[in-house]
Amino acid sequence: VQLQASGGGLVQAGGSLRLSCAASGSMFRIDDMGWYRQPPGKQRELVARIFGEGTTTYADSVKGRFTISRDNAKNVIYLQMNSLKPEDTGVYYCNAFRRRTGTNYWGKGTLVTVSS
């Protein structure tokens, strides 16, 4: 499974960005997908996750501002980010998880920079 994230960039605080992650390769039994981020000097953290059943979960820090969605026909997930804050700055990574084997797949990150 290959994951290609795009949509990062520089935005002012209060602005919006939409990240996309296109998945290719063997998508058979890819169950859950999500977005993680790594702020400068910090560890990678969960931002949002969408499960195979369609349910979603978000980090408390982004609830009400970010929305994750999934287009199964196109094998793409999105992260709509609104009301961005400087603390949202970081490299955003796309993730896919195959439950049957417990395998995580990661794409190269896309940088999001929010200026104050």
C-alpha positions as CSV (number, residue, x, y, z in Angstrom):
1,V,0.0,0.0,0.0
2,Q,1.4,3.4,-1.0
3,L,0.0,6.6,0.5
4,Q,0.5,10.0,-1.1
5,A,-0.4,13.0,1.0
6,S,-0.9,16.5,-0.4
7,G,-2.4,19.8,0.4
8,G,-0.1,21.2,3.0
9,G,1.2,24.7,2.9
10,L,1.5,28.0,4.7
11,V,-1.7,29.6,6.1
12,Q,-2.5,32.4,8.5
13,A,-4.2,31.6,11.8
14,G,-7.9,31.3,11.4
15,G,-7.5,30.0,7.8
16,S,-8.3,26.7,6.3
17,L,-6.6,23.9,4.4
18,R,-7.7,20.6,3.1
19,L,-5.3,17.6,3.0
20,S,-5.8,14.7,0.7
21,C,-4.2,11.2,0.9
22,A,-4.5,8.9,-2.1
23,A,-3.9,5.3,-1.5
24,S,-2.8,2.8,-4.1
25,G,-1.7,-0.8,-4.3
26,S,-3.4,-3.6,-2.5
27,M,-6.3,-2.0,-0.6
28,F,-7.8,-5.3,0.2
29,R,-8.8,-5.4,3.9
30,I,-7.5,-2.0,4.6
31,D,-9.7,-1.1,7.5
32,D,-8.9,2.1,9.1
33,M,-7.2,5.3,7.9
34,G,-6.2,8.4,9.5
35,W,-4.0,11.5,9.9
36,Y,-1.2,12.0,12.4
37,R,1.0,15.0,12.8
38,Q,4.4,15.7,14.2
39,P,4.9,19.3,15.6
40,P,8.4,20.6,15.5
41,G,10.5,19.0,18.3
42,K,7.6,16.8,19.4
43,Q,6.5,13.2,18.9
44,R,4.0,12.1,16.3
45,E,0.4,12.3,17.5
46,L,-3.0,11.2,16.3
47,V,-5.1,13.9,14.7
48,A,-8.1,12.0,13.3
49,R,-9.0,8.5,12.4
50,I,-11.8,7.0,10.3
51,F,-12.6,3.4,10.9
52,G,-13.8,0.8,8.4
53,E,-17.4,1.1,9.8
54,G,-17.3,4.8,9.1
55,T,-17.0,6.0,12.6
56,T,-14.5,8.7,13.4
57,T,-12.3,9.9,16.3
58,Y,-10.4,13.1,16.8
59,A,-7.8,14.5,19.1
60,D,-9.4,16.8,21.6
61,S,-7.3,19.7,20.3
62,V,-8.9,19.5,16.9
63,K,-12.5,18.6,17.7
64,G,-15.0,21.0,16.1
65,R,-12.4,22.4,13.7
66,F,-11.2,19.4,11.7
67,T,-13.2,16.9,9.7
68,I,-11.9,13.6,8.3
69,S,-13.7,11.9,5.4
70,R,-13.1,9.0,3.1
71,D,-14.0,8.2,-0.5
72,N,-13.8,4.4,-0.7
73,A,-14.4,4.4,-4.4
74,K,-11.4,6.6,-5.0
75,N,-9.3,5.3,-2.1
76,V,-8.8,8.8,-0.8
77,I,-9.2,10.3,2.6
78,Y,-9.4,14.0,3.3
79,L,-8.8,16.2,6.3
80,Q,-10.6,19.5,6.2
81,M,-8.9,21.9,8.7
82,N,-10.7,25.0,9.7
83,S,-9.9,27.8,12.2
84,L,-6.2,26.8,12.1
85,K,-4.0,27.8,15.0
86,P,-0.2,28.1,15.1
87,E,-0.1,25.0,17.3
88,D,-1.5,23.0,14.4
89,T,1.9,23.5,12.7
90,G,3.6,20.3,11.9
91,V,4.2,17.5,9.3
92,Y,1.0,15.7,8.7
93,Y,1.2,12.0,7.8
94,C,-1.4,9.7,6.3
95,N,-1.9,6.3,7.8
96,A,-3.6,3.1,6.8
97,F,-4.2,0.1,9.0
98,R,-4.9,-3.5,8.1
99,R,-6.5,-5.2,11.1
100,R,-6.1,-8.8,9.9
101,T,-2.3,-8.5,10.0
102,G,-1.9,-5.6,12.4
103,T,0.1,-3.7,9.7
104,N,0.4,0.0,9.6
105,Y,1.3,1.9,6.4
106,W,2.6,5.4,6.3
107,G,2.9,8.0,3.6
108,K,5.5,10.8,3.3
109,G,4.3,13.7,5.2
110,T,3.0,17.1,4.1
111,L,4.0,20.2,5.9
112,V,1.4,22.5,7.4
113,T,2.6,25.8,8.7
114,V,0.2,28.2,10.5
115,S,1.5,31.7,11.1
116,S,0.2,33.9,13.9
